[in-house]
Amino acid sequence: MAERLLVVSATAAEAAHVPPGLPLLVTGLGKTRAAAATARALASYDDLAGLTVLNVGTAGALRPGLAGLFEPGVVLNHDLSADVVRALGYDPQERLEVGESDVVLATGDVFVSDPAVRDALAARAHLVDMEGYAVAWAAREAGVPVRLVKHVSDTADESALDWPTLVDASARALGTWLRDGAPPLAGR
């Protein structure tokens, strides 16, 4: 069976240039809304065979020199007290492998605009967003492959507060990538 896509984005602004005809789900901001909307959408399918969830959106760069499109291979739930949960005898599964890339995306409900928070996260990840982990979790629970493709919109510092004026450039880059057939992001 040929691959089918469900394109998932947090906001309409990030998905503004998704080519017409691609199934698109706009979840809203944050992990809870992203997980619930993705799970609800996947539950509505009669047949999930051949379906891939493709989460597109913006991300903040946690390290200097990161720009453009990235397809993370690992996504972290960064604002979970994973060590405490583990000490209580439970596996928090805060790290999901989603691809082959060495790029790590940290997901949390914290909008990162503080350089101190950014620098602490940079020890564990390259990029930060607010939905990737939740979309990946919901897809995994449904047994559906997932790809995360993020465009760097800011440097996860004070510049992130300009996100409303920066998002269109990211949306255009994501739209072009989708129009080009969503090719692999080699070396990213």
N, C-alpha and C positions, 0 to 999 in steps of 0.2 A: 504494500500500500504506500502511496506517495505521502511525503511529510505534509502535515497540515500545521498551521501556526495559529496560536492565540497570542496576539501582541498585548502585553500588559504594561500599563504606565500609571504612575501615581496621579498625574495631573493632565488635564486637557492641553495645557501649555507645552508640556514635554512631548505630547503626541500630536502636536499641531501639524506636523508634516509627514505623518505616517501615510503611505500611499493608500488611496481609496481602494476598497475591495478587500483589504486585510481585516480580519476580525480583530476588533480592538476593545479592550476592557480598561476603563479608567477607574482606579480603585479608591482614590483619595489618599491623603498623606498619612504616613505612619504604618508601623508593623501590624497593628490590629486590623485596620481597615484593609490593608493589602492582603493579609492572610484570609480574612473573611470573604472579601470579594472574589479572590482567586479560587478559593474552595467552592464558593457558591457557583461560580461560572463553570468550573470543571464538573461539578455534580449535575449540571444541566445537560451535559453531553450524553447521548445514548451510547456512543462508542468512542472511547479515548484512543483507540489504536491509531498509530501514526501521528498523533498530536504532539507538538512541542510547544511549551510555554516559552515565550520570548519576552523577557522583562527589559524594556528600554527606558532610559531616563538619564537624569543628570547625577553627577557625583562631585564631591569636593576632593581635591588632591591633598593627601596628607603629607606628601614628600615633595621637595623641590623638583622642578623639571617635568612633571607629569602634565601632559596636555593631550587632547584628542580623544579618540575612541578606544575603549578597553573592553575585553571580555574576561572577567575574573574567572579563575579556576577554583577559588575558595571564597566562601562568604561566611562571615562571623556575626553572631548576635552579640554585639559589643556592650550593650548596657544591661546585661544579665549577670547576676552574681554567681557565675558558673562554678567557681571553686567552693563556695558555700553550699550550693545545691549538691555538688559532688560529695562534699563532706557529710551531707545528710543521707548519702547512700543512693542518690539518683543521678542518672546521666542526663545532663542538660542539653546535650547534642548542640552545643553552641557553634560548632564548626561543621559546615557542609561542603563537600567537594562537588563542584558543579561543572568542571571542565578541566582542560589540560594546562591552562595558563598558570604561571607563577604569581599572577596578580591576585592580591587578596582585597576583598571588599568588606568593610565593616558596616554593619547595619544597626541602627538604633533609633529610638524615638527622640533623641537629642539632636536638635539642629545645631551642627557644629560651626560656630563662628568665633570661638575663643581659641587663640593660638596655643594656650596651655593644654586644652583638651585635645586639639589637633595633634600636638607634639606627643602626647601620651598615646594616642591611637596609632601614630606613625610607627611605633615600636612593633605593632602587630599587623598593620595593614597598609595598603597603598592608597586606597580610596575609601570614601565614606558616603553612605546614602541613608535613606529612612525606610526603604521597602524591600530591597533585594533579598535579604534573608527570609522574610515572611513569604514572598512569592515562591522562592525555592522550596521552602518547607511545605507549603500547600501543594505544590506540584509533586514533590517527593511522596507525600502522603497519598496522593491519588495515583501514584505509579507512572507519572508523566515526566518525560525528560524536560529539562529547563536550561535555557541559556540566559545569561545576564549580560547586557551590553550597555555600558555607561559612557557618557561623554562628560569630560571634566568641564564644569561650568565655573568653578571658583577654586580658591586655595584654602577652603575651610577655615577662614579667619574673618576679619571684618568685611572682606570682599563678598562673603556669602550673603550678607544682608542686601546686596544688590541683585540677588537671584532673579527677581521679577524682570529686570532689564537684561539679564544674561541668558535666560532660558531659551529664547528664540534661536540664538546661534547654535545651541546644543540640539534643539529640536530639528533644525535644518540639517545638521550633520547626521543625526540619526535617521531622518527621512531619506537622505541621499544614500546612506548605507543600505537601508531597506529597499529602495528603488533599484539599487545595483544587485539585488538578489541576496542580501544578507550574507555576503561572503565571510569566510573565516577571517578572523583578525590575527594574522600571522605575527608571531613575535610579541604579542601584547598580552 
